[in-house]
Every structure is written in structure tokens, then in C-alpha cells.
């Protein structure tokens, strides 16, 4: 026996330091609750995942997730402002499937209403499977209806709700379990396994994405240290150190390791403290809806499965103990009375134990454990799809070598890649030029026309869709104007517009504090450009990574320029050989200087025939209120910068006019609660209006966005 013990414990074994299989299996059971045999054999693994487990923690997570989704649908999904978000033919949308049409506004509200009822059903655990279907199906449909609204947390909600659909999360803290008390309060272990895997991958993959140089060198999130939430760190760190150490490096370490902290029992409590603090900070820093609260609500999945029952049992035991202490204060005059009290105390204790045990399902009590049944083919198929889901979740964030058509300077669409906050975009200019090929005339379109946000300008597939939408909107507006305009001027102007159009889009932006540069070739007609989801984008301009090292020098220049005065600023621009950039500074700016950092450029101004060649490290003054052009003539990309003075701000200060200081709201939660209540009230109004329109054909009232194009007034 002694020899066997020595062999099973490598620490005591002098002959071999290699841990035995039995020792490893035992350690795994101590840490995770399963051994090697249960994961190396598929049938045993299926049996392990179908082990009956208390549904208490799962039920509480389901109820809290449903509550978060009710609020999410009203606010971030846009039910409260649905007439502004989904304007149908009055706006451009970017569906995943090109050509996919949006339903009319009343039917869109009906879909949201169905989704809202499903969220309520998930929260209450009422007709749970039907409620999940009512939520999940419309949710994914609306999700693929517009890529410009995609983000990581909206993708997460769809995944989690789909996974909940397949679980027995309505067996605790649910109306279904109350209406059918004979149902078992246990679920297969895989109900917990798949949800914990999903949230583990959420954190771990986000940590892996943050392992890039862009994040670790501190270029992704800039100037967040100015937020009041970091005031405590300012006692011993500078703002630059907070940006680099706390925001970048701590977030990287947190995302990469927090999943392991939550998995192990010994590190779970500190892990949950860090996790709660992290998500509460994010809820103050960013406008990301219910995402922090969903993560907080589902942290309990990593705890012991019976933690809600233990809390209730502790409260019952505490109440019973208080009653006994109160009874003990009453003294009795006879010994017979004392004997009767002792007997009553024993009976109460026995009744308390019985009361506590009624909270525990019979299926999980040690004496009443039910033997596992023979697993059928269906159960093996379920486990296969669970593993397939995990593999897909690991693969999809790195699948962009397949879907090349969605890549720009970074890989893939934002939403399913878990690259949260890694890419910091700064856009200074978006030019949309419509060329009438029959009249040889150019028209310039406001890049915010018919869209809800500017995310389309970073993605080639959305640029193609936007160009097609612009042509459709222009021709539709022309028809409406010619049919209903009362002004002869409008008829004359719009009648000149032909249907033979070309659309050119020039986007200038900076990725993670690089030079401002153009993203797409401005000489390619986006109506004729070739695009395929599996082929590289032909009109994408390459990112000038050869100038990445300039970011440190740019930061030094910025700090130097800021020392000149409180009104100076600097702008860095890069451009490709033989390409030109037209720029214009208003009279609000003075002391405008152009300095060439790399390459050689030609500078010219409107109405002037003089052309000036500027070499590297040379500078010249730029005239305000005049359009000027800068053309790169070197064989390699040029880099230059503008330094200028904000004359208007300086004059205001000299005249004693200053901007009002930004005051911090003392009780932001009260303001947020009021906003949520107002949003809920508007949502109820939309649902009522849609109901009366669909059932009784009563016209719907709707708000009109301030950004709507003027000629939308002609729409019916």
C-alpha cells in the first residue's frame, strides 16, 4: 500500500518525477470537477455533460439577462426612437445580404414588440421556449439588417439568448417552474458548460486581440485618463502613465486572465471583485448600453450552482434562529414547562431542516440522486453541436483570411471579432462626389445624408452600398420634386440630373494616431467597382505602415506645439505619389504653416498661377479663406503637417468670454433612470401607434430627424 501511495504522489516519489495519470486526474477533479477519463472518452464526456445539476444559478442568470434585454431593446436597439433609426425608403441601410429590404415602419415596430415580449418572457421564465424563439428570431433578423449598427455586445446578446433557448433555465426562479412544481429543478451540466465557455471566450479572445503592438504600445485608447473615474489613480500616476499602464496594460492582463480567475474556486472571489469594478468603470466610460450589466448579471454562472438556494436557506435558518432566541428569553416557572419547551425546540429544529430541504430539489440531494440513464444518440448529437459552437467561436475572430472583402486596414467587420476598443479612428474628411456623365457636372453630397452614423466610411462593402443608395435616393428625389415641387427653380435644377451617374468617395482618416491618409482610391467609380466577400478589395489604399515610427516624433511635435500658446494645434497628413489634396482654412484660423516631413510636394492656391515646390524639412505660410492644393511629386508617399492658431478662441479669451466649465453630474444614475423611463414611454407610444395602424388603419405620427435631406419633404 505504501508503494502505491508513493507512485500516485509524484512529490513523494523519488524514482520518477513525472505525475501519474491518476494524480493528474485527481487534481483535475479537485480544480474543475472532472478527471481525464471524462474528457478523453467521448461517451464518458457526454455522460459528464448530462450530469444532473442544480438549476438555481442558471435561473437567476436567465432572469437578470432577460431584464437587461428588456432595457436594451428600448434603448440601444432603438425601439424608443425607432422612427428615426429605421426610416425605410427615407434612409440608407447596410444589410449583410446585399439587396435585403427593410420592412415598413409599422411592421418593424411589430417585430420589436415581439422581441420585447420575448425578453419579458425570458426574464419571467414564462413559456420559456416560446419566449426565446420570439426574442432570438427577430433579434438576428434585425441584426443582419444593418451592419453599421454592429458591435461586439450586440453579437454577444444574440449568442447568449440562442444558448439560453436550448437550456432548462426556466426550472428555477421562473413562472414555468411555479406553475408546474412537479418538474425537476435540475438541468444537464452542459447548460452551465456552454454559457461559461461563451463568456470565457469573450474575455480570453478580447485579451488575445489586445496582444497586438497597437494596443500594448498605447495607441488604441487615447486621453481616457481625463475622465473623473481615474481621479484616484492621479494621486500617484501621471495621465500618460494612466493611459498606458491602467487603460492598456491592465485591460490586456484583465481580459486575458479573468476567465481563469473565475473558473478556479480559490481565485473566484478576487476575480469577481476585479470583474465587477472593471465593468462598472466601463459603464461610466463608454456608451455601450447594457453590456457591463449583462456581464455582471452572468458572473454568478461561475459560482457554485446552488448559491441562490444557499442564500435563501441561510436567511431561513437566520430567521428561525432569531425566533428561537426570542423564545429562550421567556422563563418558565416549572420544570414541566422547561421539558415541554425542550421538546418544542427539537421539533422546531426538525421542521426548520424540513423547510430548508424543501428548497433543494430531490434530484440533487445525496440520498435521492437518480442514476444516469443510458445516453441516446440525440444526446451525443447535442454535445457535438456544443463543441462545434465552441470551435466556431474560436475560429470566427480569425476567419478574415476567408472573408477578404470585408477587410480594410484592419481585418473583418466590427462585431464578431472581439477586437473591442483596439482600433481608434479619427476621420477629418469624407468627400462624396457625384459626377453626371451626360452633363459633365459634379455634385457634392453631405456624407451624413441618409445615414445614421459614419461607420460606413471605413468598410468597403458599405461604401459600395452607400454609393448605390445615393443614386437611388437622388433619382427618387428627382421624381418627387418634378411631380410635386411648386418652385420652378427646383424643377429646373433637378430636371438637369441624368440617370447616368458616377460616384467617387474619398475618405481621409487616421488609425491609432497615425498620419491622416486616404483609405479608398478616389478615382474609382463606386457604382462600377468590383467587390466580392471572398476577394481582396481592389480600391483599398494600403496603410502607410512604413511611417509607424513617426508616431513617437508626432507626439513630441504635438507637445511642443501646445507649449506655444493655449490656442495652437497641429494636423498631420500623408499622401501617395501623384495624388492631390485640396484643403481650406476659414478666417477662424491664423498663422497657418505647412511643413513637409517626408517627400516632396507642390503647393498652389486658387486664382493664382504660382506653384511652389516644397522639399523635406521646408515650410511655407498658407493663406486663410482660400482653397489650396497639395500634390505629392516624390516617388514615395509624402508626409506633412499644418500648424495653426485658433484665432476665434483667442479673441474670445481676450474679450473675457470663456467656455463654460464642464460640470460633473452629481447623481448620473437619476438622470439615466429618467432617460430610461422616458424611452419606455415613447416605446409604448410607438407600439400603440403601430397597433392602431395595422388593425384600424389609423395614420401614424412620426418625428423627423434634423439631419434629413431637405427634399425628403417631397416623399409621401
N, C-alpha and C positions, 0 to 999 in steps of 0.2 A: 504493500500500500504506500509505503514511504517513497519507493521509486516512482510510482505512478504520479504522486503529487509533485515530485521534483520535475518530472518530464512535462507536466502540464503547466508548470510555472517557470518561465524562462529566466526569471530573476534569481531563482534558487538553483537552477541547473548549471553545473559547472562544465558539462561536456559540450553543450550546444547553446548558443545564444539566439538561435532562430526560434521565434514564437511558434508554438504548435497551433494547428488548426482549431483544436478545442479551446485553447486560450484566447485566440482571436475571436472566435465565435461568442465566447462568454463576454468578452469586452464589448463586442458589438451589441449584445443583448442589454448590457448594463447602460450603454450610451443611447441606443436607439430603439431598443425593444425587439430586435430581431437579430438572428445569427446568420452565419454563412450559408447554412443549409437552406434557409428560407429564401435566399436570393440567387443561389446557384442552380436551383432546380425550378423549372417553370411551374410545375403543378403545385409545388410547395409555396412558391411565390404567390400564385393565385389564391391558394388556401389562406396564406397570411393576409393578403389584402381583403379577403372576405371575412376576416375575423370579426365577430360582433363587437361593436364599440359603442360606448355611451354617446348619444346624440346631443348632449346638453350644450357643449361648446359650439358645435356646428349650428344649432338652432339659434343661439344668441347672435352669432356672426351673421346668419341669414337675416335676422330681424333688423340689425343695425345697418347692414348693407342695403336692404330694401328702403329704410328710412333715408339713407344718403341718396339713393336713386330717385326718390320722390322729389327731393330738393333739387337734385341735379337736372332732372327733366324740365322743371320750371325755370331754372336759372340758366346754366351753361348750355344745355341742349336747346334752349331758346323758346319754350312754349309761351313765356310771358311776352316776348317780343317777336312772335312767330310771323306776324305780317311784315316785319322789317327784314327778318332773316331769310324767309322764303317768299320772294316776290314773284316767283313763277316766270312768266314771259317778260317781266319788267327788269330782270337781272340776269347776270351770267353766273352759272354754277359749273362745277367741275367734277362730274361723276367719274367714278373709277372705270365704268364701262362707257366709252365714248358714244354719244348719241342717246344716252339714257335720259328720259324726260321726267321732270318733277310733276307730281300730282297737283291739282288745283289747290288753292289755299284751304277751302273747307275740308277737302279730303285729307290734306296734310294735317290739319288740326285733329281730324278723326283718328289718324294714325298716332299722333301724340297722346290723344286721350286714351286709346287702347294701351299704349305703352305706360301711361301713368297709372291706369287701373292695374296693370300687371305689376308695377312697382309696389303699389299698395298691397296687392295680394302676396307678394314675396315678403314684405315687411310683416304682415299679419299671419303668414303661413296659412292662408285660406285658399282652398282649391289650388294648391301649390303648383302642381304640374301645369295646369291651365294658365295660371298667372305667369309662370316662367315663359311659356310659349307666347303669351300676349305681350310680354316685355321684350324678349330676345329677338323675335322675328321682325317687328317694326324697327327695333334698335339697329340691327345690322343693315336693314334696308336703307334707313336714313343715313347710316354711317357711310355706305358706299355711294350715296347720292351726291356727296360733295367732299372732295379730298382737301379742299382749302381749310376745312374745319378740323382736320385730323390732328390728334395729339396722342401722346403715349397713354394718358389716363383714360381717354375715351375708348381706346383699343382695349385697355385693361378691363373696363367695365363690361364690355361685350364678352370677353373671355370668361370672367368670373361668373357673370349671370348664366352663361351657357353651361359652365361646370356645375353651378348650383342646380340647374334644371335636372341634371342626372342624379343628384344625390337625394337622400332622405332627410333633408334639412327641416322638414315640417313635422318631425317627430318629437320636437321639444319646443317650448315657448311658441306654440302655434295654435291657431284655432282648429286646424285639422286634427291635432292630437287631442284637443279638448272635446271635440265632437265625437271622436272615435277613441275613447280611452282604452279600448282593448288592444289597440295596436302596440307593437313593441316600441320601446323608447331607445332602441339601439339601431345602429347603421353599420354597414360594412366599413372596415378600416380605410378602404380606398377613398371614401368620401373626404376624409381628412388628408390622405396622402396626396391627392391630385391638387387640392387647393393650396396646401403648404408648398408643394413643388412650384406652383404658379407664382406665389409671392416670393419664394426663394429665388426663382429665376428673374423676377422683376428686379430685385436688388442686385443679384450677382452679375447679371448681364449689363445692368447700368454701370456697375463698377468696372467691368471689363472694358466697356466703351470709354470710360474715363481714364483708362490707362494710356491713352494717346498722348503724344507730346503736346498737342494743342491745349489739353486740359492741365496736364502736370506742370507745364511751364507758365500757367496762369493767364492765358489769353482768352479763355472762353467767357468767363463772367467778370465783367469789369465794373468797378465803382459800387459794388453792392455793400461795401463796408460803410458807406454813408448812411445806411438805414439805421434807425434807432435801435433795432433789435440787437445790434452788435456793440451797443454802448458799453456793456460790461467788459468786453474784450479791449476796448480802447484805453482801459486803465493801465494795461501793461503791454499793448501792441500798437504799432502804427497802422494806419489804414491800408498801406501796401502789404504789410505782414498779414493783416486780417484777410485781405483778398487772396493772398497766396496760400497761407497756411490753413486758415479756417474754412474758407469757401471752396478752395480747390483740393487741397490735400486731405483735409478731414472728410470732405464729402466722398472723395475717392476711396479712402480706407473704410468709411462707414458702409457705402454701398457694397463693397467687395466682401466685407466680413460680417455684416449684421445678420445675414441669413444663418450663418453658423452659430452666432451668439444666441439666436432664438431657438435653434434646434437642440442645443445642449441644456440640460436642466440646471447645471451649476452656473452657467453664464446667462441664463434666460432673464433673470430679474434686472441686472445691469443693462442687458441688451434692450429690454423693453423700455427702460428709463431713457436710454440714448435715442431709441426709435421714436418715442413719444415726443421728446424735446426736438428732434430733427424735423418731424412732420409739423409740429406746432410752429416752429420757426418758418418753415416753408409756407404755411398758411398765411403768415404775415408778410412774407417777402414777395410772393408771386400771386397772381390772379389765376389760380388753377382749379377753381371750383371745389368740389368735394373730394378731390384726390387725397389730400392729407388725412381727411376724416375717414375715408374708406380704409386706408392703411391702418389707422388707429383702431377702427372697428373690427378689423380682421386679425389683429395681433393675438387675440385670445385663442385662435386656432392652434397656435404653437404651444399653448399651455396644456395642462392636464385636461383630458376630455371631460371630466366631471366637475370642473371648477365652479360652474354655476350652482350645481347641486350642493357642493361643499359649503358654499356661502349661505345658501338657504338653510342647510342643516345646522350650520353654526348659529345662525340667527334664531332658529327654533330652539336649539339647545340653550342659547343665552337667555331666551325668554323663559324657558322652563326653569332655569337656574334662578332667575330673578323671582319667580313665583315661589320656589322652594325657600329661598332666603326670607321672603316675606312671611311665609307660614311658620318658619322657625322662630320668629320674633314673638309669636303668641305662646305664652307659657301655659301649661296645664297644671291643675291642682292635684290630680290623682294619677297614679301610675298606670291605671287602666287607660286613661286618656292618652298617656305617652305611648303605650303599646299600640293603641289604635292609630296614632299619628305615624309611628314607625311603619306600620303595615300600609298606611296610605301612601307614605313616601316611596316605598318599594313599588307599589302599584303605579304611581305616577312615573317613576323611572322606567318601568317596563312599558308604560303607554308612550312615554317620550321616544323610547327606542323604536317602538312600532310606528310612531308618527314619522320619525326620521326615515325609517326603512321604506315607508310608502313613497318617498320621493325618489327612491332608487329603483330602476326597472328590474324586474325579476331576471331578465336575461343577462344582467351583468353582476348579479350577486354571486359570490363564490359557490354557495350551496346549490344554486339553481342554474348554473351555467349549462347551456344547451350544447350538446355535441354538434360539431360542424357536420353538415350534410355533404354528401358526395357532390363534388362540383361538376356542373354540366358544361357542355360546350359553349353555352351562352356566356357563362362567367369568364371563360378563357378569352372569348372574343372581346368582352368588355375590358379586360386587363390589357389586351393587345392594343385597343384603341387609346387607352390611357397612356401607355408607353409611346404610342405613335404621336399623341398630342405633345408629350414632353420633348420628343425628338424634333418635332416641327418648331416648337418654341425656341429650341436651341439653334435650329438651322436658319429660320426666317431672318433674324437680325443680321446674318452674314450671307444672305442669298442674293446680294445685289450684283454679283458677277453674272447672274442669270437675267435679272430684270434691268438690263443696262439702260433702257430707255428712260427710266425714272431717276437716273443718276445726274447730278450736276457736279459742283466742285466737291460735294460730299456724296456718300452712297445712299441711295434709296429715298423713298418717301418718308416724311416725318410721321411717326405714329407707331409703327410696329418694330422699330429698330432699337428702342430703349436708349437712344442717344440723347438723353434728357439734358437740356441746357448746355450741350457741348459746343454748339455752333452759334456764335454771336454774329448776327448780320447787321450791318449798318448801311442802309441804302440812301444815297444822296440824290439820285436822279433816275427816273424812268420816263423814257420818251416813246410815245406811241404815235407813229406817223402813218397816216392813211393816204396812199397815192392813187388818184383817179387816173387810170391808164388811158382813158379816152380823151380827157381834158388836160392831161399832164399838169394836174394841180395837186398840191399837198394840203392835207388837213391834219391837225394835231389834236389828239383825243386826251382828255384828262385820264390818267391811268387809274383813277379811283372810280371812274364811271362804270356803273352796273355791277360793281363787285363789293363784297363785304370787308375784305382785307387785302393786303398786298402779298400774301404768300404765293399767289400765282406767279409772281415775277421771278421767283427763284427756281421754278421747276419747268423743264422743257415741255412736258406733256400738257401742263396747264397753260403755258404760253401759246401753244397751238390751239387749245380750246378757247382761250380768250380772244385770239385773233378771229376765229370762226364766229364767236359770239358777237364781236364788234361789227362784223359785216352784216350779220343777221339783224342786229339792233338798228344799225344805220338804215338799212333798206326798209325795215319795218317802220321806223320813224318817218322816213320819206313818204311812205304810203299814207300814214296817218296825217301828216302835215298837208299833203296835197288833197286829201279828202276832207279835212276839217278845218284847216287854217283860215282865219279871217283876214290875215295881213298879207298883202301882195308881196311884201319883201320876203316873207318866209317861203312863199310858193316859188318865187324866182330863185332863191338860193338853193333850195332843196331839189328843184327840178333839174339843176345842172349836174347833180350827183348821179353817176352811172353805176351800173352793177359790176363793171369790170374794175375791181379794186385790188390793190396790193397793200399789205400791212407790214410795216417794219417796226421792230421793237428793240430798243436799246436800253439795257439795264446796267447801271453802274452801282456797284456795292463793294463793301469790304467784308471779308470773312476773318473773324478773330483778329482784329486790329491790324490787318494788312493794308496795303495801298488800296485806294478806291480804283476799281478797274471794271471794264465792261465784261458782262457774263456771256452774252449771246452776240453772234455776228449781226451787226445792224444792217448789213447789206443783203440779207436773205429775206425773201418774202415768206412770212409765216403761214400764209394761206397755201403756198406751194411747197413748203418744206416737208421733207420726208421724216417720218417718225414711226418707230416700231418699239413696242415694250421690251423686246429682246435684243435690240440692236443699239450700239452706241449712238449718242446724239451727234448729228453731223454739224449742227450750228452752234455747239457749245464752244466758247473760247476757253483755252486752258488757263488754269490758275497759275499766276506768276510765283511759283514756289521758290524760284532762284533768289527772290528778294525777301525771303523769310527772315534772314538775319538782320534785315533793316529795321525790324520791329523794335529792337533794343535802341537803335540810334534814333528812331522816330520818337520813342518815349523820352529820350534825352532832349530832343529838339522841342517837344511839347512843354516839358518842364521849363526849358529856357525861355520859350516864347511867353509863357504865363508870368514870368518874372518881369517882363517889360512893363505891363500895366494890368489892371483888372479888366480890360476891355479887349485884349488881343486874343487871337485864336489862329489856328493853323489847320490846313486841309492838305492831305497827301493824295496824289493821283498817279496812276501808272497807265500806260497805253502801249498798244502794239505798233510795230513799224508800219508806216504809210497810212495810219489811221489818224483821224482828227477828232478833237473835242471842242465843241462850242460852249462857251460859258458866259455868264452875265452877272455882274455885281450891281446892286442898286446903290442909290446915294446914301443908304444907311451905313455903308462901309467906306472906310478911308484908309490911306497908307497901304494900299494893296500891292503886294510884291510877289512876283513869280520867280522861283529859284529852281534851277534844274539840278537834280541829284544824280541822275544817270542818263546817258544817251544824249541825243541832240534833237532839238525841236525848232520849228518855225512859228513865230508869233505874228499874228495880223489882226487888225481891228476893222470893223465895218466902216465903209465910206472912206477908207484910207488905202492907198496903193502901196504904202511902205510895208515891207516884210522884213522882220528881224530874225536872224538866226541866233539861237541861244545854245551855248555849249554847256557841258557839265561844270557845275560849281559857279555858274554865272547867273545873274539875276537882272530883272528889269521891273519897272513900275507898270501897273495895269490901271487903265482908266475906268473909273466907275461909270455906270449908266451907259455903257457901250458894249455891244456884243463883240466878243473876240474869239478867235480860233487858234488852237494849238495843234500843230501837225508834227508827228514823230517822223523824222527823216533818217534816223540811225538804223543800222541793220539789226538792232536788238531793241527790246522794249525800253521805253523811256520812263523815268520817274521824276516827278517834280512836285513842288509844294507851293501853296498860297499862304502867305501870312497877311493878316488884315486886322483892322481895328473896327470895333462895333461903335460907330460914331453916334448912333441914336441912343444907345445905352449910356455912353459917356456924357452926352448932352443932358440926359435926364438926371444923371447924378449931379452934374454941375448946377442944375436948376433946382436941386433939392428934392427931386422926385425919385423915389426908390421903389423897387418892387416890394409888395407886402411879404413879410416873412411867412414861410410855410409853418403853420402850427399843427402840432400833432394832436389828433383826436384823442381825448382822454378815455372815452369808452367806445372804441370802434365796434364792439360786439352789438351795442344797442343800435348803432347806425345800420349794421349788417342785418340785424333782425328786422328793422323797419323795411329795409330794401326787400328782404325775402317775403315779408307779409304783403307788400305792395305788388311784388311779382306774382305771388299766388293769387291775389285778387284779379290782376289782369289776365292770368291764365284761366281762371273761372269764367271771366267775361268772354274770352275767345272761344271756350268750349260751348258756352251758351249760344253765342252768335252762330257758330258753325252748326249747332243742332237745329236752330230755327231756320237756317238757310237750307239745310239738306232736307228737313222734314216739311217745312211750311213755305219754303222759297222766299223767305224774308231777306232782303238785301243786307249784306254785312258791311258794317262800318270798319274802316281801317285807317291807321296812321300812315303818313308818307314820310320817308326819310328825307332829311335835309340834303343829303348827297345825291338825290335822284336827279337825273338829267332833266333839263328844262322841258324837253319835248315829250317827256313821259305824260305830260298833261293831256296829250292827244290820244293816249291809249284809252280803250273802252273799259 
